[in-house]
Amino acid sequence: MTDEVDGSFTTASKCHTSWSYSVVTTAKKEPYMERISIIGLDLAKRVFQVHGVSEKHEVVTQKKLSRSELLIWFTKLEPCLVGMEACATAHYWGRELKKLGHEVRLIPPAYVKPYVKRQKNDRADAAAICEAVSRPAMRFVAIKDKDQQAVQVLHRTRSLLIRQRVQLGNALRAHMAEFGWVFPLGMAGVTQASSAVRETPDADLPALARQVLLGLVDQIDVVKKQISSLDRQMVVWHRDHAESQRLATIPGIGVVTASAIVATLGDGKQFRSGRDFAASIGLVPRQNSSGGNDRLGRISKQGNPYLRQMLILCAISQLSGRCREKPAGGVWFEQLLKRKPARVAAAALANKMARVAWAVHTKGENYRVARTVISPEGVVTMAA
């Protein structure tokens, strides 16, 4: 007789060869999937790309998830490290994933770009994020809570309305100049132009032009009222938060700048020192050094442009004499003005104010006026 062997043949005798088959059912085993250790998540509006690797940095999963599937998929995972770019909606997703027990880190997009391999697509971006978040020297962005984001919405809306007010005022003055009416720059000129539109006789200003320009004047009044309303809301928020009130004790820093720093800085623990905070908003010199030769240029202007603008304006107010209190730089700033141009000294003072703001915020103390002692070698500042 023949011996049954799968897919083979046996010989029963020297002159007889026969084929015999036996049906063997083999169950397909699921491929072994290692535990996901690090995930790179490329954010989008509807479709999200996931790139997960194991502890050995071997690719475990690459998939696309819809907006409704994202949190469900992360709920089934064991806690792991999730990296995302610090872009739109990143803080929201960071808070949601932290609720599920995951460790979330936000990376500035500029720091992710060097890790992108060749073609630019969602899979390459997710892989680059996964690689970047695993680097030990990578810098991350602190996840903001809802209160911080609400204050940022307040500041950004106010800034938008101020830009619109400037645009409307420039348009009004330019149109009036076409009919021989010239007004100075600034809000004073816009106020004079608005009064001229309302009071000018039709003989000097055509009725059609006057009708159109009255619409601009009305829009300027509406925007002014909206800005005033936001300013009142900002003052109310400032009075309810001790962190913002402490920052306002620094000479030159008011409600607007103090609330902006609180909304941006958070707890401040993401920075090792005040210098790191000043560098993060672009208030340090740009370097082009090589071969041991240090070449320093203008300020880098990197990071948060709005907060940098606020601190620069606070420093410039010390130059115009509008600030009655002693500036945060003290005698140091007065002597710096003798050696450097005014705007250069203002940038240096803005850097110092950023460092002082970080120290006041992280230590939870009010600003203390420094006692300055001038020695023959230079200026030595000592805390009071």
C-alpha positions as a Python dict, from the first residue, in 0.01 Angstrom:
ca = {
    (1, 'M'): (0, 0, 0),
    (2, 'T'): (101, 358, -37),
    (3, 'D'): (214, 585, 244),
    (4, 'E'): (22, 913, 255),
    (5, 'V'): (242, 1216, 235),
    (6, 'D'): (125, 1569, 161),
    (7, 'G'): (179, 1659, -201),
    (8, 'S'): (437, 1382, -257),
    (9, 'F'): (444, 1040, -408),
    (10, 'T'): (558, 700, -274),
    (11, 'T'): (648, 375, -439),
    (12, 'A'): (461, 61, -331),
    (13, 'S'): (678, -167, -541),
    (14, 'K'): (958, -134, -787),
    (15, 'C'): (718, -135, -1081),
    (16, 'H'): (431, 63, -936),
    (17, 'T'): (427, 429, -856),
    (18, 'S'): (118, 599, -716),
    (19, 'W'): (20, 948, -611),
    (20, 'S'): (-163, 1006, -290),
    (21, 'Y'): (-278, 1327, -127),
    (22, 'S'): (-404, 1400, 216),
    (23, 'V'): (-592, 1720, 299),
    (24, 'V'): (-430, 1902, 588),
    (25, 'T'): (-592, 2223, 713),
    (26, 'T'): (-341, 2477, 844),
    (27, 'A'): (-476, 2773, 1046),
    (28, 'K'): (-324, 3106, 953),
    (29, 'K'): (-154, 3267, 1246),
    (30, 'E'): (-168, 3639, 1303),
    (31, 'P'): (173, 3802, 1266),
    (32, 'Y'): (334, 3877, 1599),
    (33, 'M'): (308, 4247, 1677),
    (34, 'E'): (548, 4395, 1926),
    (35, 'R'): (434, 4652, 2176),
    (36, 'I'): (429, 5004, 2033),
    (37, 'S'): (672, 5224, 2221),
    (38, 'I'): (682, 5549, 2018),
    (39, 'I'): (423, 5693, 1782),
    (40, 'G'): (464, 5973, 1533),
    (41, 'L'): (127, 6133, 1463),
    (42, 'D'): (83, 6362, 1163),
    (43, 'L'): (-215, 6585, 1234),
    (44, 'A'): (-470, 6695, 978),
    (45, 'K'): (-829, 6806, 958),
    (46, 'R'): (-991, 6471, 878),
    (47, 'V'): (-727, 6204, 804),
    (48, 'F'): (-440, 6138, 1047),
    (49, 'Q'): (-127, 5936, 971),
    (50, 'V'): (21, 5709, 1240),
    (51, 'H'): (374, 5572, 1246),
    (52, 'G'): (453, 5342, 1539),
    (53, 'V'): (779, 5172, 1633),
    (54, 'S'): (879, 4925, 1903),
    (55, 'E'): (1140, 4967, 2174),
    (56, 'K'): (1395, 4835, 1923),
    (57, 'H'): (1288, 5113, 1682),
    (58, 'E'): (1140, 4860, 1442),
    (59, 'V'): (835, 4974, 1247),
    (60, 'V'): (524, 4811, 1395),
    (61, 'T'): (238, 4998, 1233),
    (62, 'Q'): (170, 5253, 963),
    (63, 'K'): (-191, 5345, 909),
    (64, 'K'): (-436, 5623, 839),
    (65, 'L'): (-710, 5706, 1086),
    (66, 'S'): (-1013, 5926, 1043),
    (67, 'R'): (-1101, 6191, 1296),
    (68, 'S'): (-1366, 5970, 1456),
    (69, 'E'): (-1133, 5670, 1477),
    (70, 'L'): (-830, 5843, 1629),
    (71, 'L'): (-919, 5845, 2000),
    (72, 'I'): (-1082, 5501, 1975),
    (73, 'W'): (-759, 5354, 1835),
    (74, 'F'): (-543, 5520, 2101),
    (75, 'T'): (-779, 5396, 2373),
    (76, 'K'): (-690, 5036, 2284),
    (77, 'L'): (-316, 5101, 2308),
    (78, 'E'): (-99, 5068, 2613),
    (79, 'P'): (51, 5400, 2729),
    (80, 'C'): (331, 5508, 2499),
    (81, 'L'): (518, 5817, 2380),
    (82, 'V'): (330, 6019, 2117),
    (83, 'G'): (502, 6290, 1915),
    (84, 'M'): (321, 6561, 1719),
    (85, 'E'): (413, 6882, 1546),
    (86, 'A'): (321, 7196, 1739),
    (87, 'C'): (73, 7313, 1478),
    (88, 'A'): (-300, 7387, 1461),
    (89, 'T'): (-513, 7166, 1695),
    (90, 'A'): (-197, 7010, 1845),
    (91, 'H'): (-268, 7134, 2198),
    (92, 'Y'): (-624, 6997, 2184),
    (93, 'W'): (-513, 6652, 2073),
    (94, 'G'): (-229, 6662, 2324),
    (95, 'R'): (-473, 6717, 2609),
    (96, 'E'): (-705, 6441, 2484),
    (97, 'L'): (-426, 6184, 2448),
    (98, 'K'): (-286, 6271, 2791),
    (99, 'K'): (-626, 6187, 2937),
    (100, 'L'): (-582, 5836, 2794),
    (101, 'G'): (-253, 5793, 2979),
    (102, 'H'): (-11, 5859, 2691),
    (103, 'E'): (296, 6081, 2715),
    (104, 'V'): (259, 6356, 2455),
    (105, 'R'): (537, 6580, 2327),
    (106, 'L'): (496, 6864, 2080),
    (107, 'I'): (784, 6945, 1845),
    (108, 'P'): (832, 7270, 1651),
    (109, 'P'): (780, 7190, 1280),
    (110, 'A'): (1120, 7339, 1192),
    (111, 'Y'): (1289, 7073, 1407),
    (112, 'V'): (1103, 6791, 1231),
    (113, 'K'): (1191, 6893, 876),
    (114, 'P'): (1554, 6762, 883),
    (115, 'Y'): (1423, 6410, 953),
    (116, 'V'): (1195, 6395, 648),
    (117, 'K'): (1330, 6150, 389),
    (118, 'R'): (1305, 6261, 30),
    (119, 'Q'): (940, 6291, -74),
    (120, 'K'): (699, 6505, 127),
    (121, 'N'): (385, 6309, 220),
    (122, 'D'): (188, 6213, 529),
    (123, 'R'): (372, 5883, 583),
    (124, 'A'): (711, 6051, 556),
    (125, 'D'): (602, 6327, 794),
    (126, 'A'): (475, 6078, 1053),
    (127, 'A'): (799, 5879, 1030),
    (128, 'A'): (1002, 6197, 1069),
    (129, 'I'): (802, 6299, 1376),
    (130, 'C'): (855, 5954, 1527),
    (131, 'E'): (1229, 5982, 1468),
    (132, 'A'): (1253, 6338, 1598),
    (133, 'V'): (1061, 6275, 1920),
    (134, 'S'): (1304, 5998, 2017),
    (135, 'R'): (1610, 6227, 2002),
    (136, 'P'): (1742, 6298, 2354),
    (137, 'A'): (1843, 6659, 2275),
    (138, 'M'): (1517, 6754, 2104),
    (139, 'R'): (1333, 7064, 2227),
    (140, 'F'): (961, 7044, 2290),
    (141, 'V'): (668, 7281, 2330),
    (142, 'A'): (464, 7270, 2650),
    (143, 'I'): (100, 7170, 2602),
    (144, 'K'): (-131, 7462, 2681),
    (145, 'D'): (-449, 7423, 2882),
    (146, 'K'): (-786, 7565, 2783),
    (147, 'D'): (-744, 7881, 2991),
    (148, 'Q'): (-413, 7965, 2825),
    (149, 'Q'): (-561, 7912, 2480),
    (150, 'A'): (-861, 8127, 2569),
    (151, 'V'): (-631, 8417, 2659),
    (152, 'Q'): (-441, 8365, 2335),
    (153, 'V'): (-768, 8385, 2143),
    (154, 'L'): (-835, 8715, 2319),
    (155, 'H'): (-493, 8854, 2226),
    (156, 'R'): (-505, 8735, 1865),
    (157, 'T'): (-853, 8872, 1811),
    (158, 'R'): (-749, 9207, 1959),
    (159, 'S'): (-439, 9214, 1738),
    (160, 'L'): (-651, 9137, 1431),
    (161, 'L'): (-895, 9416, 1509),
    (162, 'I'): (-610, 9663, 1564),
    (163, 'R'): (-471, 9575, 1220),
    (164, 'Q'): (-814, 9624, 1069),
    (165, 'R'): (-847, 9962, 1240),
    (166, 'V'): (-513, 10070, 1094),
    (167, 'Q'): (-613, 9950, 747),
    (168, 'L'): (-947, 10129, 762),
    (169, 'G'): (-782, 10450, 884),
    (170, 'N'): (-519, 10438, 609),
    (171, 'A'): (-788, 10384, 345),
    (172, 'L'): (-993, 10674, 480),
    (173, 'R'): (-700, 10916, 481),
    (174, 'A'): (-589, 10803, 133),
    (175, 'H'): (-935, 10853, -17),
    (176, 'M'): (-967, 11196, 143),
    (177, 'A'): (-627, 11294, 4),
    (178, 'E'): (-764, 11242, -349),
    (179, 'F'): (-998, 11536, -284),
    (180, 'G'): (-729, 11760, -135),
    (181, 'W'): (-775, 11670, 232),
    (182, 'V'): (-450, 11567, 404),
    (183, 'F'): (-442, 11444, 764),
    (184, 'P'): (-152, 11338, 991),
    (185, 'L'): (-63, 10979, 1069),
    (186, 'G'): (-200, 10793, 1368),
    (187, 'M'): (-539, 10776, 1532),
    (188, 'A'): (-545, 11154, 1570),
    (189, 'G'): (-542, 11188, 1192),
    (190, 'V'): (-812, 10923, 1154),
    (191, 'T'): (-1032, 11112, 1403),
    (192, 'Q'): (-986, 11435, 1208),
    (193, 'A'): (-1065, 11257, 881),
    (194, 'S'): (-1382, 11106, 1029),
    (195, 'S'): (-1500, 11449, 1144),
    (196, 'A'): (-1424, 11597, 803),
    (197, 'V'): (-1630, 11330, 626),
    (198, 'R'): (-1931, 11402, 848),
    (199, 'E'): (-1903, 11783, 835),
    (200, 'T'): (-1770, 11856, 485),
    (201, 'P'): (-2027, 12020, 252),
    (202, 'D'): (-2128, 11830, -58),
    (203, 'A'): (-1965, 12099, -272),
    (204, 'D'): (-1616, 12003, -147),
    (205, 'L'): (-1681, 11628, -131),
    (206, 'P'): (-1903, 11449, -385),
    (207, 'A'): (-2216, 11291, -242),
    (208, 'L'): (-2124, 10944, -370),
    (209, 'A'): (-1776, 10957, -217),
    (210, 'R'): (-1915, 11092, 109),
    (211, 'Q'): (-2171, 10812, 128),
    (212, 'V'): (-1902, 10547, 77),
    (213, 'L'): (-1659, 10708, 320),
    (214, 'L'): (-1929, 10729, 588),
    (215, 'G'): (-1940, 10350, 569),
    (216, 'L'): (-1567, 10340, 645),
    (217, 'V'): (-1614, 10582, 934),
    (218, 'D'): (-1893, 10370, 1080),
    (219, 'Q'): (-1678, 10057, 1045),
    (220, 'I'): (-1390, 10229, 1226),
    (221, 'D'): (-1623, 10317, 1514),
    (222, 'V'): (-1745, 9956, 1535),
    (223, 'V'): (-1389, 9820, 1546),
    (224, 'K'): (-1294, 10075, 1815),
    (225, 'K'): (-1581, 9959, 2033),
    (226, 'Q'): (-1484, 9594, 1986),
    (227, 'I'): (-1123, 9667, 2083),
    (228, 'S'): (-1240, 9855, 2394),
    (229, 'S'): (-1459, 9559, 2489),
    (230, 'L'): (-1167, 9318, 2456),
    (231, 'D'): (-946, 9548, 2663),
    (232, 'R'): (-1204, 9540, 2945),
    (233, 'Q'): (-1221, 9160, 2929),
    (234, 'M'): (-842, 9145, 2946),
    (235, 'V'): (-836, 9364, 3257),
    (236, 'V'): (-1099, 9143, 3424),
    (237, 'W'): (-893, 8832, 3347),
    (238, 'H'): (-577, 9001, 3474),
    (239, 'R'): (-737, 9087, 3808),
    (240, 'D'): (-845, 8724, 3860),
    (241, 'H'): (-498, 8573, 3802),
    (242, 'A'): (-215, 8627, 4049),
    (243, 'E'): (48, 8518, 3794),
    (244, 'S'): (-42, 8803, 3563),
    (245, 'Q'): (-51, 9052, 3851),
    (246, 'R'): (300, 8950, 3961),
    (247, 'L'): (437, 9010, 3613),
    (248, 'A'): (273, 9353, 3607),
    (249, 'T'): (496, 9455, 3900),
    (250, 'I'): (791, 9462, 3657),
    (251, 'P'): (851, 9821, 3542),
    (252, 'G'): (733, 9871, 3186),
    (253, 'I'): (512, 9560, 3172),
    (254, 'G'): (139, 9624, 3177),
    (255, 'V'): (-179, 9419, 3159),
    (256, 'V'): (-149, 9327, 2790),
    (257, 'T'): (211, 9204, 2807),
    (258, 'A'): (166, 9031, 3142),
    (259, 'S'): (-136, 8832, 3025),
    (260, 'A'): (41, 8744, 2699),
    (261, 'I'): (343, 8609, 2889),
    (262, 'V'): (122, 8396, 3115),
    (263, 'A'): (-65, 8255, 2815),
    (264, 'T'): (257, 8173, 2632),
    (265, 'L'): (490, 8068, 2912),
    (266, 'G'): (261, 7839, 3111),
    (267, 'D'): (446, 7716, 3418),
    (268, 'G'): (783, 7802, 3259),
    (269, 'K'): (940, 7467, 3346),
    (270, 'Q'): (1011, 7391, 2981),
    (271, 'F'): (1294, 7646, 3000),
    (272, 'R'): (1604, 7594, 3209),
    (273, 'S'): (1668, 7965, 3259),
    (274, 'G'): (1547, 8309, 3166),
    (275, 'R'): (1802, 8319, 2885),
    (276, 'D'): (1640, 8015, 2724),
    (277, 'F'): (1304, 8191, 2738),
    (278, 'A'): (1449, 8507, 2583),
    (279, 'A'): (1611, 8297, 2310),
    (280, 'S'): (1285, 8115, 2239),
    (281, 'I'): (1115, 8440, 2140),
    (282, 'G'): (1408, 8568, 1932),
    (283, 'L'): (1560, 8829, 2163),
    (284, 'V'): (1918, 8702, 2139),
    (285, 'P'): (2178, 8784, 1868),
    (286, 'R'): (2181, 8571, 1554),
    (287, 'Q'): (2503, 8372, 1528),
    (288, 'N'): (2712, 8297, 1222),
    (289, 'S'): (3014, 8154, 1399),
    (290, 'S'): (3272, 7912, 1264),
    (291, 'G'): (3627, 7806, 1336),
    (292, 'G'): (3622, 7945, 1687),
    (293, 'N'): (3536, 8294, 1564),
    (294, 'D'): (3216, 8430, 1717),
    (295, 'R'): (3013, 8645, 1481),
    (296, 'L'): (2700, 8796, 1632),
    (297, 'G'): (2444, 8991, 1436),
    (298, 'R'): (2099, 9132, 1495),
    (299, 'I'): (1839, 8959, 1709),
    (300, 'S'): (1727, 8628, 1559),
    (301, 'K'): (1354, 8718, 1550),
    (302, 'Q'): (1264, 8352, 1595),
    (303, 'G'): (984, 8213, 1803),
    (304, 'N'): (670, 8399, 1910),
    (305, 'P'): (659, 8729, 1714),
    (306, 'Y'): (364, 8871, 1912),
    (307, 'L'): (531, 8833, 2251),
    (308, 'R'): (859, 8968, 2113),
    (309, 'Q'): (674, 9272, 1980),
    (310, 'M'): (509, 9333, 2317),
    (311, 'L'): (842, 9323, 2505),
    (312, 'I'): (1011, 9548, 2249),
    (313, 'L'): (729, 9802, 2285),
    (314, 'C'): (763, 9787, 2665),
    (315, 'A'): (1134, 9860, 2630),
    (316, 'I'): (1076, 10145, 2384),
    (317, 'S'): (835, 10303, 2632),
    (318, 'Q'): (1136, 10350, 2860),
    (319, 'L'): (1299, 10561, 2587),
    (320, 'S'): (1002, 10789, 2532),
    (321, 'G'): (976, 10880, 2897),
    (322, 'R'): (618, 10761, 2924),
    (323, 'C'): (706, 10516, 3202),
    (324, 'R'): (730, 10704, 3530),
    (325, 'E'): (882, 10416, 3721),
    (326, 'K'): (1248, 10325, 3715),
    (327, 'P'): (1317, 10093, 3419),
    (328, 'A'): (1399, 9726, 3482),
    (329, 'G'): (1753, 9788, 3356),
    (330, 'G'): (1832, 10054, 3616),
    (331, 'V'): (2169, 10227, 3589),
    (332, 'W'): (2279, 9952, 3350),
    (333, 'F'): (2024, 10068, 3094),
    (334, 'E'): (2115, 10433, 3142),
    (335, 'Q'): (2483, 10363, 3073),
    (336, 'L'): (2395, 10137, 2781),
    (337, 'L'): (2210, 10426, 2617),
    (338, 'K'): (2531, 10628, 2623),
    (339, 'R'): (2723, 10362, 2429),
    (340, 'K'): (2462, 10213, 2194),
    (341, 'P'): (2187, 10343, 1965),
    (342, 'A'): (1847, 10377, 2126),
    (343, 'R'): (1682, 10085, 1944),
    (344, 'V'): (1977, 9854, 2014),
    (345, 'A'): (1953, 9943, 2383),
    (346, 'A'): (1576, 9883, 2370),
    (347, 'A'): (1632, 9532, 2229),
    (348, 'A'): (1882, 9461, 2507),
    (349, 'L'): (1634, 9586, 2766),
    (350, 'A'): (1360, 9366, 2615),
    (351, 'N'): (1592, 9068, 2657),
    (352, 'K'): (1650, 9161, 3020),
    (353, 'M'): (1277, 9206, 3080),
    (354, 'A'): (1210, 8859, 2936),
    (355, 'R'): (1463, 8708, 3178),
    (356, 'V'): (1317, 8899, 3471),
    (357, 'A'): (964, 8792, 3371),
    (358, 'W'): (1069, 8426, 3363),
    (359, 'A'): (1228, 8453, 3709),
    (360, 'V'): (926, 8632, 3859),
    (361, 'H'): (684, 8383, 3704),
    (362, 'T'): (867, 8061, 3794),
    (363, 'K'): (962, 8167, 4147),
    (364, 'G'): (617, 8306, 4226),
    (365, 'E'): (751, 8630, 4369),
    (366, 'N'): (690, 8996, 4292),
    (367, 'Y'): (954, 9205, 4121),
    (368, 'R'): (1211, 9349, 4360),
    (369, 'V'): (1390, 9671, 4270),
    (370, 'A'): (1760, 9601, 4240),
    (371, 'R'): (2026, 9800, 4423),
    (372, 'T'): (2297, 9904, 4177),
    (373, 'V'): (2654, 9972, 4285),
    (374, 'I'): (2896, 10131, 4040),
    (375, 'S'): (3252, 10009, 4081),
    (376, 'P'): (3564, 10137, 3903),
    (377, 'E'): (3568, 9825, 3686),
    (378, 'G'): (3203, 9849, 3582),
    (379, 'V'): (2845, 9820, 3702),
    (380, 'V'): (2751, 9554, 3957),
    (381, 'T'): (2383, 9492, 4028),
    (382, 'M'): (2277, 9334, 4356),
    (383, 'A'): (1930, 9223, 4463),
    (384, 'A'): (1764, 9437, 4722),
}
